[in-house]
Amino acid sequence: MKMSILLLVVLLSSTSVKAADYAYFGFEPSIVTNYIAVKKKMGYVRLTVELMIEDSSNYEVVEHHSPLLRDAIINIIGQQPESKVKSINGRHEIQRLCEEKVKQLLEKETGKPLIKKLLFTQWLDN
């Protein structure tokens, strides 16, 4: 019994678990863009976007492609109706669309999606 416990401890301690090596890239300055508003008023949103990069060694690659990624995010938000921009569920859908597009663009440019998650860390709309 003692031998099996000792063997189990040795096996568990010898298996190495690689710790997550994440980095975060934030778009600076904040993104400010218009959206499709009802009536004749101008609608705009100001948001802060952070990208959770799976491997910190890819930070510079993501930074290099940030103008392309920023443009894609602005285009997606600019196509959204006011009802979606102003609702919590709509914002989650917009965030999901942006994340998918960013991953798609990074995969096209680099061969890998490189990011784990896209996060809206601040959202202000009028």
C-alpha positions in Angstrom: 0.0 0.0 0.0 2.8 2.4 0.9 4.6 1.5 -2.2 1.6 2.3 -4.5 1.1 5.6 -2.8 4.7 6.5 -3.2 4.6 5.4 -6.8 1.5 7.6 -7.4 3.2 10.6 -5.8 6.3 10.1 -8.0 4.2 9.8 -11.1 2.2 12.9 -10.3 5.2 15.0 -9.5 7.0 13.9 -12.6 4.3 14.9 -15.0 4.8 18.5 -16.0 1.8 20.7 -16.5 2.6 23.7 -18.6 1.2 26.9 -17.1 -0.7 29.2 -19.2 1.4 32.0 -20.7 -1.1 34.7 -21.6 -0.5 38.3 -22.5 -3.0 41.1 -23.1 -3.0 43.6 -25.9 -5.1 46.7 -25.6 -6.1 49.0 -28.5 -4.9 52.5 -27.8 -6.6 54.9 -28.0 -10.1 53.6 -27.2 -12.3 52.8 -30.2 -14.9 55.5 -31.0 -17.3 54.8 -33.9 -20.8 55.4 -35.1 -23.6 52.8 -35.3 -26.9 52.7 -37.1 -29.2 55.0 -35.1 -33.0 55.4 -35.5 -34.5 58.7 -36.6 -32.0 61.5 -37.5 -29.8 61.4 -34.4 -26.1 60.4 -34.5 -25.3 57.3 -32.5 -21.8 56.5 -31.4 -20.1 54.1 -29.0 -16.7 54.4 -27.3 -15.2 51.1 -26.2 -12.0 49.6 -24.9 -10.9 46.3 -26.4 -8.4 43.9 -25.0 -7.1 40.8 -26.7 -6.1 37.8 -24.6 -3.1 36.3 -26.5 -2.5 32.6 -25.9 1.3 32.8 -25.9 3.0 36.0 -24.8 5.7 35.5 -27.5 3.0 36.4 -30.0 2.4 39.8 -28.5 4.5 41.7 -31.2 2.8 39.8 -34.0 -0.7 40.8 -32.7 0.6 44.4 -32.2 1.9 44.4 -35.8 -1.6 43.4 -37.1 -3.5 45.8 -34.8 -4.5 48.4 -37.5 -6.2 45.6 -39.5 -7.9 44.2 -36.4 -9.0 47.7 -35.2 -10.5 48.4 -38.6 -12.5 45.1 -38.6 -13.9 45.8 -35.1 -14.9 49.3 -36.2 -16.6 47.9 -39.3 -18.6 45.4 -37.3 -19.8 47.9 -34.8 -20.7 50.4 -37.5 -23.1 47.9 -39.1 -25.0 47.2 -35.9 -28.5 48.6 -35.2 -29.1 50.8 -32.2 -31.2 48.1 -30.5 -28.3 45.7 -30.5 -25.8 48.3 -29.3 -27.9 49.3 -26.4 -28.8 45.9 -25.1 -26.6 43.6 -23.0 -27.4 40.6 -25.2 -26.6 42.6 -28.3 -23.3 43.7 -26.9 -22.4 40.0 -26.2 -23.3 39.2 -29.8 -21.2 42.1 -31.1 -18.3 40.9 -28.9 -18.6 37.4 -30.3 -18.7 38.7 -33.9 -15.6 40.8 -33.3 -13.8 37.9 -31.7 -14.6 35.5 -34.6 -13.4 38.1 -37.1 -10.2 38.9 -35.3 -9.4 35.2 -35.0 -10.2 34.7 -38.7 -8.0 37.6 -39.8 -5.1 36.5 -37.6 -5.3 33.0 -38.9 -5.3 34.3 -42.5 -2.3 36.5 -41.8 -0.2 34.2 -39.5 -1.6 30.7 -39.9 -2.9 30.7 -36.3 -5.7 32.5 -34.5 -3.2 33.6 -31.8 -5.8 34.9 -29.4 -7.9 33.1 -26.8 -10.5 35.8 -26.2 -11.6 39.3 -27.2 -12.9 41.4 -24.3 -14.8 44.6 -24.2 -13.5 46.2 -20.9 -15.4 49.5 -21.2 -18.5 50.4 -23.2 -20.1 53.8 -23.4 -22.9 54.6 -25.9 -25.3 57.5 -26.5 
